[in-house]
Amino acid sequence: MGEKREMEKETEKICKRCKKSYTASSNDSSSCRFHPSFFVCRRHDDQKRYYELKPDDPPYAAKFYDCCGAEDPEALGCTTSVHVSYDDG
């Protein structure tokens, strides 16, 4: 029984937020770095509304993560937490 638990504990999972693999024993409160919000597009003609980025958005639109303002879609996440598996629901 203990051996089964040990095997389950060390099964690699994929985090649904950062897409990295992890094991339960390596998962702590700062293991996962991610953006908790969407990468959005704000049109200059409407400064108060936010839009999710779409392929046909004009090049003059400001694009950034709504959570932290990072303008690079590949920017390192602004929040850390534990990994969350697709299996966790």
ChimeraX commands (.cxc) that place a marker at each C-alpha (Angstrom):
marker #1 position 0.00,0.00,0.00 radius 0.5
marker #1 position 2.78,2.47,0.90 radius 0.5
marker #1 position 4.60,1.60,-2.32 radius 0.5
marker #1 position 1.51,2.45,-4.37 radius 0.5
marker #1 position 1.23,5.85,-2.67 radius 0.5
marker #1 position 4.90,6.55,-3.36 radius 0.5
marker #1 position 4.43,5.72,-7.05 radius 0.5
marker #1 position 1.36,7.97,-7.29 radius 0.5
marker #1 position 3.18,10.76,-5.52 radius 0.5
marker #1 position 6.03,10.79,-8.03 radius 0.5
marker #1 position 3.91,10.54,-11.17 radius 0.5
marker #1 position 4.74,13.42,-13.45 radius 0.5
marker #1 position 1.86,15.71,-14.27 radius 0.5
marker #1 position 1.52,18.71,-16.58 radius 0.5
marker #1 position 0.49,22.03,-15.10 radius 0.5
marker #1 position -2.47,23.57,-16.90 radius 0.5
marker #1 position -1.31,27.10,-16.09 radius 0.5
marker #1 position 2.39,27.07,-17.00 radius 0.5
marker #1 position 2.46,23.83,-19.07 radius 0.5
marker #1 position 5.53,22.49,-17.23 radius 0.5
marker #1 position 5.83,18.97,-15.88 radius 0.5
marker #1 position 6.09,18.45,-12.14 radius 0.5
marker #1 position 5.76,15.85,-9.40 radius 0.5
marker #1 position 3.83,16.19,-6.18 radius 0.5
marker #1 position 7.03,16.22,-4.14 radius 0.5
marker #1 position 8.41,19.18,-6.10 radius 0.5
marker #1 position 5.20,21.22,-6.07 radius 0.5
marker #1 position 5.38,24.13,-3.64 radius 0.5
marker #1 position 3.82,27.58,-3.36 radius 0.5
marker #1 position 6.24,29.14,-5.85 radius 0.5
marker #1 position 6.63,26.28,-8.34 radius 0.5
marker #1 position 4.29,27.67,-10.98 radius 0.5
marker #1 position 4.78,31.07,-12.61 radius 0.5
marker #1 position 1.88,32.25,-14.78 radius 0.5
marker #1 position -0.35,35.16,-15.80 radius 0.5
marker #1 position -3.75,34.96,-14.08 radius 0.5
marker #1 position -5.36,37.07,-16.80 radius 0.5
marker #1 position -5.59,37.14,-20.59 radius 0.5
marker #1 position -3.27,38.72,-23.13 radius 0.5
marker #1 position -5.57,41.48,-24.38 radius 0.5
marker #1 position -5.76,44.19,-26.96 radius 0.5
marker #1 position -6.87,47.73,-26.17 radius 0.5
marker #1 position -7.81,49.81,-29.18 radius 0.5
marker #1 position -6.59,53.40,-29.13 radius 0.5
marker #1 position -10.01,54.66,-30.19 radius 0.5
marker #1 position -11.58,53.16,-27.06 radius 0.5
marker #1 position -9.29,53.46,-24.04 radius 0.5
marker #1 position -11.82,52.11,-21.56 radius 0.5
marker #1 position -12.72,48.74,-23.10 radius 0.5
marker #1 position -10.52,45.67,-23.21 radius 0.5
marker #1 position -10.62,43.02,-25.89 radius 0.5
marker #1 position -9.11,39.60,-26.17 radius 0.5
marker #1 position -6.45,39.59,-28.85 radius 0.5
marker #1 position -7.78,38.45,-32.22 radius 0.5
marker #1 position -5.89,37.81,-35.48 radius 0.5
marker #1 position -7.57,40.73,-37.27 radius 0.5
marker #1 position -6.75,43.35,-34.62 radius 0.5
marker #1 position -5.10,46.44,-36.13 radius 0.5
marker #1 position -1.36,46.99,-35.62 radius 0.5
marker #1 position -2.00,50.23,-33.71 radius 0.5
marker #1 position -3.73,48.38,-30.89 radius 0.5
marker #1 position -1.89,48.13,-27.57 radius 0.5
marker #1 position -1.38,44.48,-26.63 radius 0.5
marker #1 position -0.54,43.36,-23.11 radius 0.5
marker #1 position -1.37,41.04,-20.22 radius 0.5
marker #1 position -4.34,42.50,-18.39 radius 0.5
marker #1 position -2.95,41.37,-15.03 radius 0.5
marker #1 position 0.45,43.08,-15.10 radius 0.5
marker #1 position 0.77,45.14,-18.27 radius 0.5
marker #1 position 3.58,43.05,-19.81 radius 0.5
marker #1 position 3.54,43.65,-23.57 radius 0.5
marker #1 position 5.43,40.53,-24.62 radius 0.5
marker #1 position 3.14,37.50,-25.10 radius 0.5
marker #1 position 6.06,35.32,-23.97 radius 0.5
marker #1 position 6.69,37.37,-20.80 radius 0.5
marker #1 position 7.45,35.45,-17.63 radius 0.5
marker #1 position 4.33,35.06,-15.51 radius 0.5
marker #1 position 3.62,37.70,-12.90 radius 0.5
marker #1 position 2.13,35.36,-10.29 radius 0.5
marker #1 position 3.49,32.29,-8.51 radius 0.5
marker #1 position 1.55,29.47,-6.92 radius 0.5
marker #1 position 1.41,25.70,-6.79 radius 0.5
marker #1 position 1.09,23.79,-10.05 radius 0.5
marker #1 position -2.43,22.68,-10.97 radius 0.5
marker #1 position -2.83,19.50,-12.97 radius 0.5
marker #1 position -5.39,18.88,-15.67 radius 0.5
marker #1 position -6.32,15.89,-13.50 radius 0.5
marker #1 position -7.16,18.14,-10.55 radius 0.5
marker #1 position -10.33,19.35,-12.21 radius 0.5
marker link #1:1,2 radius 0.2
marker link #1:2,3 radius 0.2
marker link #1:3,4 radius 0.2
marker link #1:4,5 radius 0.2
marker link #1:5,6 radius 0.2
marker link #1:6,7 radius 0.2
marker link #1:7,8 radius 0.2
marker link #1:8,9 radius 0.2
marker link #1:9,10 radius 0.2
marker link #1:10,11 radius 0.2
marker link #1:11,12 radius 0.2
marker link #1:12,13 radius 0.2
marker link #1:13,14 radius 0.2
marker link #1:14,15 radius 0.2
marker link #1:15,16 radius 0.2
marker link #1:16,17 radius 0.2
marker link #1:17,18 radius 0.2
marker link #1:18,19 radius 0.2
marker link #1:19,20 radius 0.2
marker link #1:20,21 radius 0.2
marker link #1:21,22 radius 0.2
marker link #1:22,23 radius 0.2
marker link #1:23,24 radius 0.2
marker link #1:24,25 radius 0.2
marker link #1:25,26 radius 0.2
marker link #1:26,27 radius 0.2
marker link #1:27,28 radius 0.2
marker link #1:28,29 radius 0.2
marker link #1:29,30 radius 0.2
marker link #1:30,31 radius 0.2
marker link #1:31,32 radius 0.2
marker link #1:32,33 radius 0.2
marker link #1:33,34 radius 0.2
marker link #1:34,35 radius 0.2
marker link #1:35,36 radius 0.2
marker link #1:36,37 radius 0.2
marker link #1:37,38 radius 0.2
marker link #1:38,39 radius 0.2
marker link #1:39,40 radius 0.2
marker link #1:40,41 radius 0.2
marker link #1:41,42 radius 0.2
marker link #1:42,43 radius 0.2
marker link #1:43,44 radius 0.2
marker link #1:44,45 radius 0.2
marker link #1:45,46 radius 0.2
marker link #1:46,47 radius 0.2
marker link #1:47,48 radius 0.2
marker link #1:48,49 radius 0.2
marker link #1:49,50 radius 0.2
marker link #1:50,51 radius 0.2
marker link #1:51,52 radius 0.2
marker link #1:52,53 radius 0.2
marker link #1:53,54 radius 0.2
marker link #1:54,55 radius 0.2
marker link #1:55,56 radius 0.2
marker link #1:56,57 radius 0.2
marker link #1:57,58 radius 0.2
marker link #1:58,59 radius 0.2
marker link #1:59,60 radius 0.2
marker link #1:60,61 radius 0.2
marker link #1:61,62 radius 0.2
marker link #1:62,63 radius 0.2
marker link #1:63,64 radius 0.2
marker link #1:64,65 radius 0.2
marker link #1:65,66 radius 0.2
marker link #1:66,67 radius 0.2
marker link #1:67,68 radius 0.2
marker link #1:68,69 radius 0.2
marker link #1:69,70 radius 0.2
marker link #1:70,71 radius 0.2
marker link #1:71,72 radius 0.2
marker link #1:72,73 radius 0.2
marker link #1:73,74 radius 0.2
marker link #1:74,75 radius 0.2
marker link #1:75,76 radius 0.2
marker link #1:76,77 radius 0.2
marker link #1:77,78 radius 0.2
marker link #1:78,79 radius 0.2
marker link #1:79,80 radius 0.2
marker link #1:80,81 radius 0.2
marker link #1:81,82 radius 0.2
marker link #1:82,83 radius 0.2
marker link #1:83,84 radius 0.2
marker link #1:84,85 radius 0.2
marker link #1:85,86 radius 0.2
marker link #1:86,87 radius 0.2
marker link #1:87,88 radius 0.2
marker link #1:88,89 radius 0.2
view
